[in-house]
Amino acid sequence: MIESLKKNRKGILLMFLSSICVCIGQLLWKLSSINGIVCLLIGFVFYGIGALIMIVAYKFGSLSVLQPMLSINYILSIILAKIVLNENITVMKVIGIIIIMFGVILVGGGDD
């Protein structure tokens, strides 16, 4: 497991950065319904940057490890929804976050 994390470390970090950009872009899309086209356009920029970072990340790790890392988007989306939109985080959401985190850790450490 440790060897897999070392081998894919740069790719995993880039995928995490990609997830942050994508989630911010999607949040801005949501906010554009209230704040207008500027939020929409900035959202596209963040989403596009996230996609480009993701493409670069594939160069630094195994697809079978990096692709499931995109599940981090679900965790980040719930956190951003709470912080920015003041949405409720229910017990079921917390359980879901824990399951996703556990799965990401298992997949990230499972490369041979």
N, C-alpha and C positions, 0 to 999 in steps of 0.2 A: 504494500500500500504506500509506504513512504517513498519507495523508488518511483512509483507511478506519479506521485505528486511532484517529485523533483523533475521528472522527465517532462511533465506537462505544465509546469509552474507558470511559465511566461504566457502560454496559451490560456490557462485558467484565469490569470490576472487580467488579460486582455478581454476575455469573455465577461468577466465581472464588470469591467469598465464599459463594455458594450451594453450590458444589461442596464447599467445606470443611465446611459444616454438614451436608450430606447424607452425606458420608463419615464424619463423626464419629457421626452417627445410626446408620448401618449398622454401624460398628464396635461401638457400644454394643449393638446387637441381637445381634451375635455374642457379645459378652461376657455378655449376659444369660443365655445357656445355662449359664454357670458362676455368675454373680453374682446372678441372680434378676430379679424383676419391676421393681425400681427402675431397673436399667440399661435394661431394655426401654422403660419409660415415658420416661426421659430421652432415649433414642434417638428415640422418636417426636417429642419436643419439638424436638430438633435437626433432624430430617428435615423437620418441618413449617415451621420457621423457614427452612430452605433453600428449600423450595418457595415460600414467600411472597416471599423475596428474589428468586427466579427470576422470579416474575410481575412484580415491580417492574422488574427488569432489562430485560424486553422493552419497556418504555416508552422506554428510552434507547439503543436500537440496532436494527439490522436482524435479523429472525428468521434469515435465511440466514447471518448471522455468529454470532449468539449461541447458537443451538441446538447447533451443533457444539462449542461451548466446553464443553459438558457432558462431552465426552470426557476432560476433565481429571480427572473422577472416577476413571478407571482408574489414572491416575498417582498420585493422592493415596491411593487404596486400597492400592496396592502399598507406598507409603512408610509408611503407617500400619501395615500388616501387619508390616513389618520392625521398626518402632520398638516397637510395642505387643505384638504377638504373637510376635515373634522368628522370623517366617517367612523362608525363604531367598529371595533375589532372584537368579534364574538369569540367565545370559547372554541367553537368549531373552526374558526379561522386560525386560531393559535395552534390547535391540533394539526390542522392542515399544513401550517408553516413548519411545524416540527417534523412532520412526515416528509415534506419536501426537502428540508435541510438534511435529514438523515439519508434520503435517497441520493442527493447530490454528493454527499460525503462518500457514500458507498461506491457510486459510479466513478467519482474522481480518483478514488484510490484503487480502482479495479483493473487498470491497464496492465497487461503482461509485458 
